[in-house]
């Protein structure tokens, strides 16, 4: 119960921080937030309306992604993501875009905005939800098509968004926007403890678990035989490397095949050898 309260608090705070970052630091300097929000910013700018429609357009982009996720990903993740999207939409729509920037120079707004936005995204991910957009696709493809690179898709979208920004405004705007995107994702990685490569060690008595992990995640598993020091019962000791989006799926597999399995997860430092970075 306490854990759920903490996660929901993190989700709400994170969902509010991101629109604050955009409307108070980025938009006043005509910078672009990147991703689907950045694309929504461009469309809103081109539309002949005085009202900023970035939040509504971004929410519209996420509707098909949410429907896709609802059919394949856990309902808890989907509900939290929907709540986050609603809060972000309200924030982007009702938090006024400042006519006078908080900081006088572009660089300061870019750095502070990126840190606030990255903190918001990281808190959303840490709460076992997401802020929508490419994070939904990351979880979806980790479950359904492990070979698909969401990272490359993200680069492509941001390349297009920044290219359009350079055309509509100037190259300096595009470069500062790129700086914002890079720093924002760096900060979100640091806040989100799962946003790393992870080494997993599993102690189980179910011999089918290793096969299930390999078939459902597409990851290799190394195993050896062992015995419990206290119980003296035979156990399989499994170890594998996964990425951030596969943690939820791995937990589901382990719970399905052996709810009593003992699982240890550790951050993996730079990995050498045959490990496929999919995102």
LUMLO-357466 format. One record per residue: residue number from 1; residue in one letter; x, y, z of N, C-alpha, C in turn. Coordinates in nm, 3 decimals, decimal comma. Layout:
residues N
<NUM A <X Y Z> <X Y Z> <X Y Z>>;
...
END
This chain:
residues 279
<1 X <0,083 -0,120 0,000> <0,000 0,000 0,000> <0,088 0,126 0,000>>;
<2 X <0,190 0,126 0,088> <0,281 0,239 0,097> <0,356 0,258 -0,035>>;
<3 X <0,399 0,145 -0,093> <0,472 0,151 -0,220> <0,385 0,211 -0,330>>;
<4 X <0,257 0,172 -0,333> <0,165 0,225 -0,434> <0,147 0,376 -0,417>>;
<5 X <0,135 0,421 -0,293> <0,119 0,565 -0,268> <0,241 0,643 -0,316>>;
<6 X <0,360 0,587 -0,289> <0,483 0,653 -0,334> <0,488 0,659 -0,485>>;
<7 X <0,452 0,548 -0,550> <0,456 0,544 -0,696> <0,358 0,643 -0,758>>;
<8 X <0,238 0,650 -0,703> <0,138 0,743 -0,758> <0,180 0,888 -0,734>>;
<9 X <0,242 0,914 -0,619> <0,293 1,049 -0,592> <0,402 1,087 -0,692>>;
<10 X <0,493 0,993 -0,718> <0,599 1,016 -0,816> <0,540 1,041 -0,954>>;
<11 X <0,437 0,964 -0,989> <0,375 0,978 -1,120> <0,313 1,116 -1,138>>;
<12 X <0,239 1,162 -1,037> <0,172 1,292 -1,046> <0,275 1,405 -1,053>>;
<13 X <0,375 1,399 -0,966> <0,478 1,504 -0,966> <0,553 1,506 -1,099>>;
<14 X <0,593 1,387 -1,145> <0,666 1,378 -1,271> <0,584 1,428 -1,389>>;
<15 X <0,455 1,396 -1,388> <0,366 1,438 -1,497> <0,345 1,589 -1,498>>;
<16 X <0,359 1,654 -1,383> <0,347 1,800 -1,376> <0,478 1,870 -1,412>>;
<17 X <0,590 1,808 -1,376> <0,719 1,872 -1,401> <0,748 1,887 -1,550>>;
<18 X <0,709 1,787 -1,629> <0,741 1,795 -1,772> <0,673 1,914 -1,840>>;
<19 X <0,541 1,935 -1,825> <0,480 2,054 -1,887> <0,534 2,185 -1,831>>;
<20 X <0,575 2,186 -1,704> <0,639 2,306 -1,649> <0,769 2,334 -1,725>>;
<21 X <0,844 2,228 -1,750> <0,968 2,241 -1,826> <0,943 2,300 -1,964>>;
<22 X <0,840 2,250 -2,030> <0,811 2,293 -2,168> <0,757 2,436 -2,170>>;
<23 X <0,654 2,464 -2,090> <0,585 2,594 -2,099> <0,658 2,709 -2,031>>;
<24 X <0,741 2,676 -1,932> <0,808 2,783 -1,858> <0,952 2,808 -1,903>>;
<25 X <1,013 2,709 -1,967> <1,154 2,725 -2,004> <1,181 2,706 -2,154>>;
<26 X <1,111 2,613 -2,218> <1,143 2,579 -2,356> <1,063 2,661 -2,457>>;
<27 X <0,933 2,657 -2,445> <0,848 2,730 -2,540> <0,873 2,880 -2,543>>;
<28 X <0,899 2,946 -2,427> <0,927 3,090 -2,433> <1,049 3,125 -2,517>>;
<29 X <1,142 3,029 -2,533> <1,262 3,053 -2,613> <1,248 2,993 -2,753>>;
<30 X <1,124 2,950 -2,788> <1,093 2,884 -2,916> <1,176 2,759 -2,939>>;
<31 X <1,217 2,693 -2,831> <1,290 2,567 -2,843> <1,191 2,453 -2,856>>;
<32 X <1,242 2,336 -2,895> <1,157 2,220 -2,919> <1,192 2,109 -2,821>>;
<33 X <1,088 2,043 -2,767> <1,108 1,940 -2,665> <1,144 1,805 -2,723>>;
<34 X <1,133 1,788 -2,854> <1,166 1,661 -2,916> <1,056 1,557 -2,900>>;
<35 X <1,070 1,445 -2,972> <0,972 1,337 -2,964> <0,835 1,379 -3,014>>;
<36 X <0,733 1,311 -2,965> <0,596 1,341 -3,008> <0,550 1,478 -2,957>>;
<37 X <0,597 1,516 -2,839> <0,562 1,649 -2,788> <0,622 1,757 -2,878>>;
<38 X <0,745 1,736 -2,921> <0,808 1,831 -3,012> <0,735 1,841 -3,144>>;
<39 X <0,689 1,726 -3,194> <0,610 1,726 -3,318> <0,479 1,800 -3,297>>;
<40 X <0,418 1,780 -3,179> <0,294 1,852 -3,146> <0,318 2,002 -3,137>>;
<41 X <0,433 2,041 -3,084> <0,468 2,184 -3,078> <0,471 2,247 -3,217>>;
<42 X <0,533 2,175 -3,311> <0,545 2,227 -3,448> <0,408 2,241 -3,513>>;
<43 X <0,324 2,138 -3,499> <0,190 2,142 -3,559> <0,109 2,256 -3,498>>;
<44 X <0,117 2,271 -3,365> <0,044 2,380 -3,298> <0,091 2,516 -3,348>>;
<45 X <0,221 2,528 -3,371> <0,276 2,655 -3,421> <0,225 2,688 -3,561>>;
<46 X <0,208 2,584 -3,644> <0,166 2,605 -3,783> <0,016 2,627 -3,797>>;
<47 X <-0,061 2,583 -3,697> <-0,206 2,601 -3,706> <-0,245 2,748 -3,684>>;
<48 X <-0,351 2,793 -3,751> <-0,389 2,935 -3,742> <-0,476 2,965 -3,620>>;
<49 X <-0,431 2,918 -3,503> <-0,506 2,945 -3,381> <-0,415 3,016 -3,281>>;
<50 X <-0,473 3,102 -3,200> <-0,395 3,173 -3,099> <-0,373 3,087 -2,975>>;
<51 X <-0,455 2,982 -2,960> <-0,445 2,894 -2,844> <-0,338 2,789 -2,869>>;
<52 X <-0,255 2,762 -2,768> <-0,153 2,659 -2,779> <-0,219 2,521 -2,766>>;
<53 X <-0,213 2,442 -2,872> <-0,279 2,311 -2,875> <-0,180 2,196 -2,859>>;
<54 X <-0,059 2,224 -2,812> <0,044 2,120 -2,800> <-0,004 2,001 -2,717>>;
<55 X <-0,065 2,028 -2,602> <-0,110 1,920 -2,515> <-0,215 1,832 -2,580>>;
<56 X <-0,313 1,893 -2,644> <-0,421 1,817 -2,707> <-0,368 1,735 -2,825>>;
<57 X <-0,281 1,794 -2,905> <-0,224 1,723 -3,020> <-0,139 1,605 -2,972>>;
<58 X <-0,059 1,628 -2,869> <0,023 1,520 -2,814> <-0,065 1,407 -2,761>>;
<59 X <-0,174 1,441 -2,693> <-0,266 1,339 -2,642> <-0,326 1,259 -2,758>>;
<60 X <-0,359 1,328 -2,867> <-0,415 1,260 -2,985> <-0,315 1,161 -3,044>>;
<61 X <-0,187 1,200 -3,048> <-0,083 1,110 -3,096> <-0,077 0,982 -3,013>>;
<62 X <-0,101 0,997 -2,883> <-0,084 0,884 -2,791> <-0,203 0,790 -2,786>>;
<63 X <-0,319 0,831 -2,839> <-0,438 0,746 -2,834> <-0,414 0,611 -2,902>>;
<64 X <-0,367 0,606 -3,028> <-0,343 0,474 -3,089> <-0,234 0,395 -3,018>>;
<65 X <-0,134 0,464 -2,963> <-0,029 0,394 -2,889> <-0,085 0,331 -2,762>>;
<66 X <-0,175 0,405 -2,696> <-0,236 0,353 -2,573> <-0,323 0,232 -2,603>>;
<67 X <-0,400 0,238 -2,711> <-0,484 0,124 -2,750> <-0,397 0,002 -2,778>>;
<68 X <-0,285 0,025 -2,846> <-0,191 -0,083 -2,876> <-0,137 -0,144 -2,747>>;
<69 X <-0,101 -0,058 -2,652> <-0,045 -0,106 -2,526> <-0,148 -0,180 -2,443>>;
<70 X <-0,273 -0,134 -2,445> <-0,378 -0,194 -2,363> <-0,399 -0,341 -2,397>>;
<71 X <-0,375 -0,377 -2,521> <-0,398 -0,514 -2,566> <-0,283 -0,608 -2,530>>;
<72 X <-0,167 -0,553 -2,499> <-0,050 -0,639 -2,482> <0,025 -0,619 -2,351>>;
<73 X <0,020 -0,498 -2,294> <0,098 -0,467 -2,175> <0,006 -0,470 -2,053>>;
<74 X <0,066 -0,480 -1,935> <-0,014 -0,489 -1,812> <-0,107 -0,369 -1,798>>;
<75 X <-0,225 -0,397 -1,745> <-0,326 -0,292 -1,730> <-0,280 -0,185 -1,630>>;
<76 X <-0,203 -0,225 -1,531> <-0,153 -0,130 -1,431> <-0,064 -0,026 -1,499>>;
<77 X <0,024 -0,071 -1,586> <0,110 0,020 -1,661> <0,027 0,114 -1,747>>;
<78 X <-0,074 0,059 -1,814> <-0,158 0,139 -1,903> <-0,237 0,245 -1,827>>;
<79 X <-0,292 0,207 -1,712> <-0,371 0,303 -1,632> <-0,282 0,418 -1,585>>;
<80 X <-0,163 0,385 -1,537> <-0,072 0,490 -1,490> <-0,028 0,579 -1,605>>;
<81 X <-0,004 0,519 -1,721> <0,035 0,598 -1,838> <-0,077 0,692 -1,880>>;
<82 X <-0,202 0,642 -1,877> <-0,317 0,726 -1,913> <-0,331 0,843 -1,817>>;
<83 X <-0,317 0,817 -1,687> <-0,325 0,924 -1,587> <-0,215 1,028 -1,613>>;
<84 X <-0,095 0,979 -1,641> <0,017 1,070 -1,669> <-0,011 1,156 -1,792>>;
<85 X <-0,065 1,095 -1,896> <-0,097 1,169 -2,019> <-0,203 1,276 -1,995>>;
<86 X <-0,304 1,242 -1,914> <-0,409 1,339 -1,884> <-0,351 1,459 -1,808>>;
<87 X <-0,267 1,429 -1,707> <-0,205 1,537 -1,629> <-0,115 1,623 -1,718>>;
<88 X <-0,037 1,558 -1,804> <0,050 1,633 -1,895> <-0,031 1,720 -1,991>>;
<89 X <-0,140 1,664 -2,042> <-0,225 1,739 -2,135> <-0,284 1,862 -2,067>>;
<90 X <-0,333 1,844 -1,944> <-0,387 1,957 -1,869> <-0,278 2,060 -1,840>>;
<91 X <-0,160 2,010 -1,805> <-0,049 2,101 -1,776> <-0,006 2,181 -1,898>>;
<92 X <0,010 2,112 -2,011> <0,051 2,180 -2,134> <-0,056 2,278 -2,183>>;
<93 X <-0,182 2,249 -2,148> <-0,294 2,332 -2,195> <-0,322 2,452 -2,105>>;
<94 X <-0,301 2,435 -1,973> <-0,343 2,540 -1,880> <-0,229 2,613 -1,810>>;
<95 X <-0,109 2,553 -1,807> <0,006 2,629 -1,757> <0,045 2,729 -1,866>>;
<96 X <0,036 2,857 -1,840> <0,059 2,955 -1,946> <0,204 2,954 -1,995>>;
<97 X <0,219 2,964 -2,127> <0,353 2,979 -2,185> <0,399 3,121 -2,153>>;
<98 X <0,510 3,130 -2,083> <0,556 3,261 -2,037> <0,595 3,351 -2,154>>;
<99 X <0,547 3,472 -2,151> <0,585 3,568 -2,255> <0,724 3,625 -2,229>>;
<100 X <0,760 3,633 -2,100> <0,895 3,676 -2,061> <0,965 3,556 -1,998>>;
<101 X <1,071 3,504 -2,058> <1,141 3,386 -2,004> <1,190 3,408 -1,862>>;
<102 X <1,194 3,300 -1,784> <1,241 3,309 -1,646> <1,387 3,352 -1,642>>;
<103 X <1,468 3,294 -1,729> <1,609 3,331 -1,740> <1,628 3,415 -1,866>>;
<104 X <1,724 3,503 -1,862> <1,740 3,596 -1,974> <1,809 3,534 -2,095>>;
<105 X <1,889 3,429 -2,073> <1,962 3,370 -2,186> <1,908 3,232 -2,220>>;
<106 X <1,928 3,193 -2,344> <1,874 3,066 -2,395> <1,938 2,947 -2,325>>;
<107 X <2,069 2,952 -2,305> <2,141 2,838 -2,247> <2,089 2,803 -2,108>>;
<108 X <2,069 2,903 -2,024> <2,020 2,878 -1,888> <1,881 2,814 -1,890>>;
<109 X <1,792 2,867 -1,974> <1,659 2,808 -1,987> <1,667 2,665 -2,037>>;
<110 X <1,757 2,641 -2,131> <1,772 2,508 -2,188> <1,818 2,408 -2,082>>;
<111 X <1,920 2,445 -2,004> <1,976 2,355 -1,903> <1,877 2,329 -1,790>>;
<112 X <1,817 2,436 -1,737> <1,722 2,419 -1,626> <1,598 2,343 -1,673>>;
<113 X <1,548 2,379 -1,791> <1,432 2,309 -1,845> <1,458 2,162 -1,867>>;
<114 X <1,578 2,129 -1,917> <1,613 1,989 -1,942> <1,620 1,910 -1,813>>;
<115 X <1,676 1,970 -1,709> <1,686 1,901 -1,579> <1,548 1,876 -1,519>>;
<116 X <1,460 1,976 -1,527> <1,324 1,961 -1,474> <1,247 1,858 -1,556>>;
<117 X <1,256 1,867 -1,689> <1,187 1,771 -1,775> <1,238 1,630 -1,757>>;
<118 X <1,371 1,614 -1,746> <1,429 1,482 -1,725> <1,388 1,422 -1,592>>;
<119 X <1,382 1,506 -1,489> <1,334 1,460 -1,358> <1,190 1,412 -1,369>>;
<120 X <1,107 1,486 -1,442> <0,967 1,447 -1,458> <0,952 1,314 -1,529>>;
<121 X <1,023 1,297 -1,641> <1,016 1,171 -1,716> <1,067 1,055 -1,632>>;
<122 X <1,179 1,077 -1,562> <1,235 0,972 -1,478> <1,141 0,927 -1,368>>;
<123 X <1,072 1,023 -1,305> <0,977 0,988 -1,199> <0,859 0,908 -1,254>>;
<124 X <0,813 0,945 -1,374> <0,703 0,869 -1,436> <0,744 0,725 -1,462>>;
<125 X <0,864 0,706 -1,514> <0,913 0,571 -1,542> <0,937 0,494 -1,412>>;
<126 X <0,987 0,563 -1,312> <1,017 0,497 -1,185> <0,890 0,453 -1,113>>;
<127 X <0,778 0,514 -1,146> <0,651 0,480 -1,082> <0,584 0,360 -1,148>>;
<128 X <0,656 0,291 -1,238> <0,602 0,177 -1,314> <0,497 0,221 -1,415>>;
<129 X <0,506 0,344 -1,457> <0,421 0,395 -1,565> <0,509 0,457 -1,670>>;
<130 X <0,457 0,552 -1,743> <0,538 0,626 -1,840> <0,465 0,754 -1,876>>;
<131 X <0,537 0,842 -1,944> <0,476 0,966 -1,989> <0,417 0,955 -2,127>>;
<132 X <0,408 0,833 -2,178> <0,351 0,812 -2,311> <0,455 0,820 -2,419>>;
<133 X <0,408 0,833 -2,543> <0,499 0,846 -2,657> <0,585 0,724 -2,680>>;
<134 X <0,714 0,748 -2,701> <0,806 0,640 -2,735> <0,830 0,544 -2,619>>;
<135 X <0,803 0,587 -2,495> <0,816 0,495 -2,382> <0,715 0,381 -2,393>>;
<136 X <0,595 0,412 -2,441> <0,495 0,307 -2,463> <0,545 0,210 -2,568>>;
<137 X <0,599 0,262 -2,677> <0,651 0,176 -2,783> <0,766 0,090 -2,733>>;
<138 X <0,849 0,148 -2,646> <0,961 0,072 -2,592> <0,916 -0,051 -2,517>>;
<139 X <0,818 -0,035 -2,429> <0,764 -0,148 -2,353> <0,692 -0,246 -2,445>>;
<140 X <0,617 -0,192 -2,541> <0,540 -0,278 -2,632> <0,632 -0,366 -2,717>>;
<141 X <0,733 -0,307 -2,777> <0,820 -0,384 -2,865> <0,913 -0,478 -2,788>>;
<142 X <0,948 -0,442 -2,664> <1,027 -0,533 -2,582> <0,949 -0,662 -2,557>>;
<143 X <0,818 -0,652 -2,556> <0,733 -0,769 -2,532> <0,698 -0,844 -2,660>>;
<144 X <0,676 -0,772 -2,769> <0,624 -0,835 -2,891> <0,729 -0,855 -3,000>>;
<145 X <0,819 -0,758 -3,015> <0,921 -0,767 -3,121> <1,055 -0,721 -3,065>>;
<146 X <1,124 -0,810 -2,993> <1,247 -0,771 -2,925> <1,356 -0,719 -3,018>>;
<147 X <1,352 -0,757 -3,147> <1,457 -0,714 -3,240> <1,437 -0,571 -3,290>>;
<148 X <1,319 -0,514 -3,264> <1,290 -0,380 -3,314> <1,362 -0,276 -3,229>>;
<149 X <1,426 -0,181 -3,293> <1,502 -0,077 -3,222> <1,419 0,050 -3,205>>;
<150 X <1,366 0,069 -3,086> <1,292 0,191 -3,056> <1,388 0,310 -3,050>>;
<151 X <1,512 0,284 -3,010> <1,611 0,390 -3,006> <1,632 0,454 -3,142>>;
<152 X <1,642 0,371 -3,245> <1,661 0,424 -3,380> <1,537 0,503 -3,426>>;
<153 X <1,419 0,454 -3,388> <1,296 0,527 -3,421> <1,295 0,663 -3,352>>;
<154 X <1,340 0,666 -3,227> <1,347 0,792 -3,153> <1,443 0,890 -3,219>>;
<155 X <1,559 0,839 -3,261> <1,655 0,925 -3,331> <1,595 0,982 -3,459>>;
<156 X <1,523 0,898 -3,532> <1,464 0,941 -3,659> <1,360 1,052 -3,636>>;
<157 X <1,272 1,032 -3,536> <1,169 1,133 -3,507> <1,233 1,264 -3,464>>;
<158 X <1,331 1,255 -3,375> <1,397 1,377 -3,329> <1,475 1,446 -3,441>>;
<159 X <1,533 1,367 -3,531> <1,604 1,425 -3,645> <1,509 1,507 -3,732>>;
<160 X <1,390 1,450 -3,757> <1,290 1,521 -3,838> <1,242 1,646 -3,765>>;
<161 X <1,212 1,632 -3,637> <1,161 1,745 -3,558> <1,263 1,859 -3,554>>;
<162 X <1,389 1,824 -3,528> <1,493 1,927 -3,521> <1,518 1,989 -3,658>>;
<163 X <1,508 1,908 -3,763> <1,524 1,961 -3,898> <1,416 2,063 -3,932>>;
<164 X <1,292 2,032 -3,895> <1,182 2,126 -3,919> <1,201 2,253 -3,836>>;
<165 X <1,249 2,237 -3,712> <1,274 2,354 -3,626> <1,379 2,445 -3,689>>;
<166 X <1,483 2,384 -3,747> <1,587 2,463 -3,812> <1,532 2,542 -3,930>>;
<167 X <1,436 2,481 -4,002> <1,376 2,548 -4,118> <1,281 2,659 -4,075>>;
<168 X <1,196 2,629 -3,975> <1,096 2,727 -3,931> <1,159 2,844 -3,857>>;
<169 X <1,262 2,816 -3,779> <1,324 2,921 -3,697> <1,467 2,946 -3,747>>;
<170 X <1,563 2,882 -3,684> <1,701 2,890 -3,735> <1,781 2,775 -3,677>>;
<171 X <1,904 2,762 -3,722> <1,989 2,651 -3,681> <2,020 2,656 -3,531>>;
<172 X <2,033 2,776 -3,477> <2,062 2,790 -3,335> <1,951 2,731 -3,249>>;
<173 X <1,827 2,755 -3,288> <1,713 2,697 -3,216> <1,720 2,545 -3,219>>;
<174 X <1,752 2,488 -3,334> <1,761 2,343 -3,347> <1,874 2,287 -3,260>>;
<175 X <1,987 2,356 -3,255> <2,101 2,309 -3,176> <2,072 2,315 -3,026>>;
<176 X <2,011 2,424 -2,981> <1,973 2,433 -2,840> <1,866 2,329 -2,805>>;
<177 X <1,776 2,304 -2,898> <1,673 2,202 -2,876> <1,737 2,064 -2,864>>;
<178 X <1,837 2,037 -2,947> <1,908 1,910 -2,940> <1,979 1,896 -2,805>>;
<179 X <2,038 2,005 -2,757> <2,103 2,004 -2,626> <2,001 1,973 -2,517>>;
<180 X <1,884 2,035 -2,527> <1,776 2,010 -2,430> <1,738 1,862 -2,428>>;
<181 X <1,720 1,803 -2,545> <1,678 1,663 -2,556> <1,782 1,571 -2,495>>;
<182 X <1,910 1,593 -2,528> <2,018 1,507 -2,478> <2,027 1,514 -2,327>>;
<183 X <2,027 1,635 -2,272> <2,039 1,651 -2,126> <1,916 1,595 -2,056>>;
<184 X <1,799 1,617 -2,113> <1,675 1,569 -2,052> <1,676 1,417 -2,039>>;
<185 X <1,716 1,347 -2,145> <1,719 1,202 -2,140> <1,830 1,151 -2,049>>;
<186 X <1,940 1,225 -2,041> <2,048 1,187 -1,949> <1,999 1,194 -1,805>>;
<187 X <1,931 1,302 -1,770> <1,879 1,318 -1,635> <1,774 1,212 -1,604>>;
<188 X <1,686 1,184 -1,701> <1,582 1,082 -1,678> <1,645 0,945 -1,656>>;
<189 X <1,757 0,916 -1,724> <1,828 0,790 -1,702> <1,878 0,780 -1,559>>;
<190 X <1,930 0,891 -1,507> <1,983 0,890 -1,371> <1,873 0,877 -1,266>>;
<191 X <1,758 0,938 -1,293> <1,646 0,931 -1,199> <1,581 0,794 -1,203>>;
<192 X <1,567 0,741 -1,324> <1,499 0,613 -1,341> <1,599 0,501 -1,322>>;
<193 X <1,595 0,435 -1,207> <1,695 0,335 -1,173> <1,692 0,213 -1,264>>;
<194 X <1,581 0,192 -1,338> <1,574 0,077 -1,427> <1,626 0,108 -1,567>>;
<195 X <1,663 0,233 -1,590> <1,702 0,272 -1,726> <1,849 0,238 -1,752>>;
<196 X <1,883 0,111 -1,734> <2,019 0,063 -1,746> <2,015 -0,081 -1,792>>;
<197 X <2,131 -0,132 -1,832> <2,141 -0,276 -1,856> <2,145 -0,346 -1,721>>;
<198 X <2,078 -0,458 -1,711> <2,060 -0,523 -1,582> <2,103 -0,669 -1,590>>;
<199 X <2,181 -0,711 -1,492> <2,218 -0,852 -1,479> <2,121 -0,917 -1,381>>;
<200 X <2,057 -1,024 -1,424> <1,956 -1,091 -1,343> <2,004 -1,231 -1,306>>;
<201 X <1,995 -1,264 -1,179> <2,025 -1,399 -1,131> <1,900 -1,455 -1,066>>;
<202 X <1,861 -1,575 -1,109> <1,736 -1,635 -1,062> <1,766 -1,773 -1,004>>;
<203 X <1,714 -1,800 -0,886> <1,725 -1,932 -0,823> <1,586 -1,996 -0,828>>;
<204 X <1,573 -2,106 -0,899> <1,442 -2,165 -0,922> <1,449 -2,317 -0,922>>;
<205 X <1,336 -2,379 -0,891> <1,325 -2,525 -0,899> <1,242 -2,567 -1,020>>;
<206 X <1,200 -2,471 -1,101> <1,122 -2,500 -1,221> <1,215 -2,505 -1,342>>;
<207 X <1,233 -2,622 -1,398> <1,326 -2,640 -1,509> <1,277 -2,575 -1,638>>;
<208 X <1,148 -2,540 -1,644> <1,092 -2,480 -1,766> <1,116 -2,328 -1,772>>;
<209 X <1,159 -2,270 -1,661> <1,171 -2,124 -1,655> <1,275 -2,071 -1,753>>;
<210 X <1,390 -2,138 -1,762> <1,495 -2,087 -1,851> <1,450 -2,088 -1,996>>;
<211 X <1,377 -2,191 -2,036> <1,327 -2,199 -2,173> <1,224 -2,088 -2,199>>;
<212 X <1,139 -2,062 -2,101> <1,037 -1,958 -2,115> <1,102 -1,820 -2,130>>;
<213 X <1,206 -1,794 -2,052> <1,275 -1,665 -2,061> <1,336 -1,646 -2,200>>;
<214 X <1,401 -1,749 -2,251> <1,465 -1,739 -2,383> <1,362 -1,721 -2,493>>;
<215 X <1,251 -1,793 -2,485> <1,150 -1,786 -2,590> <1,073 -1,654 -2,588>>;
<216 X <1,043 -1,602 -2,469> <0,956 -1,485 -2,459> <1,031 -1,352 -2,461>>;
<217 X <1,159 -1,353 -2,425> <1,236 -1,228 -2,428> <1,337 -1,226 -2,542>>;
<218 X <1,372 -1,343 -2,594> <1,474 -1,348 -2,698> <1,615 -1,332 -2,643>>;
<219 X <1,630 -1,335 -2,512> <1,761 -1,323 -2,449> <1,818 -1,460 -2,417>>;
<220 X <1,950 -1,470 -2,420> <2,016 -1,595 -2,383> <2,020 -1,611 -2,232>>;
<221 X <2,025 -1,734 -2,187> <2,030 -1,765 -2,044> <2,144 -1,863 -2,018>>;
<222 X <2,226 -1,833 -1,920> <2,328 -1,926 -1,874> <2,280 -1,986 -1,742>>;
<223 X <2,296 -2,117 -1,726> <2,247 -2,179 -1,603> <2,343 -2,287 -1,555>>;
<224 X <2,335 -2,313 -1,427> <2,411 -2,423 -1,369> <2,332 -2,478 -1,251>>;
<225 X <2,369 -2,597 -1,209> <2,298 -2,665 -1,100> <2,355 -2,623 -0,965>>;
<226 X <2,267 -2,612 -0,868> <2,310 -2,576 -0,734> <2,220 -2,638 -0,629>>;
<227 X <2,255 -2,616 -0,502> <2,176 -2,667 -0,392> <2,161 -2,558 -0,287>>;
<228 X <2,043 -2,549 -0,227> <2,021 -2,453 -0,121> <2,102 -2,489 0,002>>;
<229 X <2,175 -2,392 0,057> <2,260 -2,421 0,172> <2,180 -2,459 0,296>>;
<230 X <2,061 -2,405 0,310> <1,977 -2,433 0,427> <1,888 -2,553 0,404>>;
<231 X <1,823 -2,557 0,286> <1,727 -2,664 0,257> <1,792 -2,787 0,195>>;
<232 X <1,909 -2,767 0,133> <1,977 -2,873 0,058> <1,895 -2,922 -0,061>>;
<233 X <1,797 -2,841 -0,104> <1,716 -2,877 -0,221> <1,789 -2,837 -0,349>>;
<234 X <1,767 -2,918 -0,454> <1,827 -2,887 -0,584> <1,762 -2,763 -0,645>>;
<235 X <1,844 -2,676 -0,703> <1,794 -2,555 -0,768> <1,873 -2,529 -0,896>>;
<236 X <1,803 -2,471 -0,996> <1,872 -2,418 -1,113> <1,907 -2,273 -1,086>>;
<237 X <2,029 -2,235 -1,117> <2,072 -2,096 -1,103> <2,084 -2,038 -1,244>>;
<238 X <1,998 -1,941 -1,275> <1,994 -1,881 -1,408> <2,051 -1,740 -1,402>>;
<239 X <2,119 -1,701 -1,507> <2,165 -1,563 -1,517> <2,149 -1,514 -1,660>>;
<240 X <2,107 -1,390 -1,675> <2,089 -1,332 -1,808> <2,103 -1,181 -1,800>>;
<241 X <2,123 -1,119 -1,917> <2,132 -0,974 -1,928> <2,008 -0,923 -2,000>>;
<242 X <1,945 -0,820 -1,946> <1,828 -0,761 -2,009> <1,842 -0,608 -2,006>>;
<243 X <1,749 -0,539 -2,072> <1,749 -0,393 -2,064> <1,627 -0,345 -1,987>>;
<244 X <1,614 -0,214 -1,974> <1,513 -0,155 -1,886> <1,371 -0,196 -1,921>>;
<245 X <1,340 -0,205 -2,051> <1,202 -0,232 -2,091> <1,164 -0,379 -2,071>>;
<246 X <1,263 -0,465 -2,047> <1,235 -0,608 -2,034> <1,218 -0,652 -1,889>>;
<247 X <1,243 -0,563 -1,794> <1,234 -0,600 -1,653> <1,092 -0,642 -1,617>>;
<248 X <0,994 -0,563 -1,659> <0,854 -0,593 -1,628> <0,813 -0,728 -1,687>>;
<249 X <0,853 -0,753 -1,811> <0,818 -0,879 -1,877> <0,886 -0,997 -1,808>>;
<250 X <1,012 -0,981 -1,768> <1,083 -1,089 -1,700> <1,017 -1,122 -1,566>>;
<251 X <0,979 -1,019 -1,492> <0,910 -1,043 -1,365> <0,781 -1,122 -1,386>>;
<252 X <0,709 -1,087 -1,491> <0,584 -1,157 -1,522> <0,611 -1,304 -1,554>>;
<253 X <0,716 -1,332 -1,631> <0,750 -1,470 -1,668> <0,788 -1,550 -1,544>>;
<254 X <0,873 -1,492 -1,459> <0,917 -1,562 -1,338> <0,798 -1,591 -1,247>>;
<255 X <0,710 -1,493 -1,230> <0,593 -1,513 -1,144> <0,501 -1,621 -1,200>>;
<256 X <0,491 -1,628 -1,332> <0,404 -1,726 -1,396> <0,455 -1,868 -1,378>>;
<257 X <0,587 -1,886 -1,389> <0,644 -2,021 -1,386> <0,691 -2,063 -1,247>>;
<258 X <0,733 -1,968 -1,166> <0,779 -2,004 -1,032> <0,766 -1,883 -0,939>>;
<259 X <0,648 -1,865 -0,879> <0,625 -1,749 -0,790> <0,720 -1,746 -0,670>>;
<260 X <0,778 -1,862 -0,635> <0,866 -1,869 -0,519> <1,013 -1,850 -0,557>>;
<261 X <1,040 -1,824 -0,682> <1,179 -1,807 -0,725> <1,243 -1,688 -0,656>>;
<262 X <1,373 -1,699 -0,630> <1,449 -1,591 -0,568> <1,524 -1,518 -0,679>>;
<263 X <1,501 -1,387 -0,691> <1,554 -1,310 -0,803> <1,641 -1,195 -0,753>>;
<264 X <1,758 -1,181 -0,813> <1,849 -1,070 -0,781> <1,875 -0,992 -0,909>>;
<265 X <1,863 -0,859 -0,903> <1,893 -0,774 -1,019> <2,000 -0,673 -0,980>>;
<266 X <2,100 -0,659 -1,065> <2,209 -0,565 -1,042> <2,234 -0,482 -1,166>>;
<267 X <2,272 -0,357 -1,143> <2,312 -0,273 -1,257> <2,437 -0,332 -1,321>>;
<268 X <2,436 -0,339 -1,453> <2,550 -0,393 -1,527> <2,631 -0,277 -1,583>>;
<269 X <2,758 -0,276 -1,555> <2,848 -0,176 -1,610> <2,872 -0,209 -1,757>>;
<270 X <2,952 -0,131 -1,829> <2,969 -0,156 -1,972> <2,989 -0,303 -2,005>>;
<271 X <2,909 -0,351 -2,100> <2,905 -0,493 -2,134> <2,985 -0,518 -2,261>>;
<272 X <3,066 -0,623 -2,259> <3,140 -0,666 -2,377> <3,085 -0,800 -2,423>>;
<273 X <3,092 -0,826 -2,553> <3,046 -0,955 -2,602> <2,913 -0,947 -2,672>>;
<274 X <2,844 -1,059 -2,674> <2,723 -1,073 -2,755> <2,599 -1,032 -2,676>>;
<275 X <2,585 -0,901 -2,654> <2,464 -0,848 -2,590> <2,402 -0,747 -2,685>>;
<276 X <2,278 -0,773 -2,724> <2,210 -0,689 -2,822> <2,143 -0,571 -2,755>>;
<277 X <2,187 -0,450 -2,790> <2,123 -0,328 -2,740> <2,010 -0,292 -2,833>>;
<278 X <1,887 -0,311 -2,787> <1,771 -0,298 -2,876> <1,711 -0,160 -2,876>>;
<279 X <1,743 -0,074 -2,779> <1,673 0,054 -2,768> <1,769 0,169 -2,790>>;
END
